[in-house]
Amino acid sequence: MTEIIPHWLTKQAGLSPNHVALEFPDGKKVTFKELKMNSENYARKLAALGVKAGTHIGVLSSNQLEMVYTIHALSYLGAVGILLNTRLSDKELNYQLRDAEAGLLITDNEEKKRRLNILKQYSFLDLHNTAEADIELLQEINLKNTFTIIYTSGTTGFPKGVMHTYGNHWWNAIASALNLGLDKKDKWLISLPLFHVSGLSTLMKSVIYGMPIYLMKKFNENHIHEAIMQKDITIVSVVTVMVQRLMETMGEERYPERLRCLLLGGGPAPKSLLERAKSKDIPVFQSYGMTETTSQIVTLSPEDALNKLGSAGKPLLPAELKIDKPGEDGVGEIIVKGPTVTAGYYNNQKANDESISKGWLKTGDLGYVDQEGFLYVVDRRTDLIISGGENIYPSEIESALVKMAEIKEAGVTKTVDDTWGQVPVAYVVTNKLITEAEILTFLEKHLAKYKLPKKIFFTDQLPRNAANKLVRSKLHKK
């Protein structure tokens, strides 16, 4: 049985033609009617270049209006978009284009200089100068069809292409609305890249809800602070480092009451950070999700945000969650199931067999559930440090480090040790001059001795991906 619905952008353009769909820092606004017309225009131009139903198209672009038009254009053709990370090398991009069997690549005008092994490569400028094909566009969406492919970071090997159906995006939007609620005054700020699942999923929420998106090209704490204060923003998607920098920028100011949610993803946040946010009346809701779950699958509800600091919340309404093979401390691998979970990885049956069983996805993340059913995410299984038989979680050490006023950011990873097998080492970005001995003296008051970093490195910045998430696997390269 197929699940067919009217095309969500066409429907929204009919319901709310003059409502703002997109808003930009330069003041430009695009209505849902304009978004539909220009996306259809792009679809016909892509069709003239040979794109049809089932064609795999690479999209390599920063956050900009033409990228939004291109993404929606694919849905009018039944084509599949491979959303590519602009921070990757040409070699990495070539791997993903080849693995996803891309037949064509669309880039922003800056990315056209890339040396990529694909014959059909066009920039947005090329697309603008292409004549439209005279074709019928799709007026309905089959929720079972694949819409996008986003590659995982590849920290544990070759990246894997996560397939998202229209249904995955639809249910992500529904689940989020049932948790956070909807308000006619909502305006969601996105500075995370649209080629990441967090940015993309919010773009889909826009056309499903009829909600404006305030789209920024990249994260800048001063610009986001200004938007929150002056542009009627109600929800912002953030990761930990973004919250830290926003709190530094706001100083003694207070955000307007209309800001009802900073939706925090990208891994466990230090409890000290959440407590500081609470003291400033900043509505931070921790969530848990990944590319394979089409963004958030667990989120802290508004009524629990203050009394469950550190928890990611409970599974959203259509989702299920279990802790697989918990240890004595209750910590085990988080596995999830539900309509937002990917059907699998493209062209990678081995990964599918290893990660997905009877609809249950092995996340590779470690966590536990308390007696009330709230999830606490501990760490990535691959980041776990096993020292002398003891489990050490990098996030716990990082949380202790950033309690020091002198430390701005911290990252912890493992290194080989002849005696203990593995030991933790820390990398810190400081605000003030401080010594390794002073840091260790502080940590001794908060951590067991075996958890203390065996070495502390001082650095100007930590390695982060395009979504500002800490990449622990690259810490040793600092």
Buried (B, 14 or more C-beta within 10 A) or exposed (E): EEEEBEBBBBBBBEEBEEBBBBBBBEEEEBBBBBBBBBBBBBBBBBBBBEBEEEBBBBBBBBBBBBBBBBBBBBBBBBBBBBBBBBEBEEEBBBBBBEBBBBBBBBBBBBBBEBEBEBEBBBBBEBBEEBEBBEEEBBEEBBBEBBBBBBBBBBBEEEBBBBBBBBBBBBBBBBBBBEBBEEEEEBBBBBBBBBBBBBBBBBBBBBBBBBBBBBBBEEBBBEBBBEBBBEEBBBBBBBBBBBBBBBBEBBEEEEBEEEBBBBBBBBBBBBBBBBEBBBEBEBBBBBBBBBBBBBBBBBBBBBEBBEEBBBBBBBBBEBBEBBBEEBEEEEBBBBBBBBBBBBBBBBBBEEBBEEBBEEEBBBBBBBBBBEEEEBBBBBBBBEBBBEBEEEBBBBBBBBBBBBBBEBBBBBBBBBBEBEEBEBBBBBBBBBEEEBEBEEBBEBBEEBBEEBBBBBEBBBBEEBBBBBBBBBBBBBBEEE
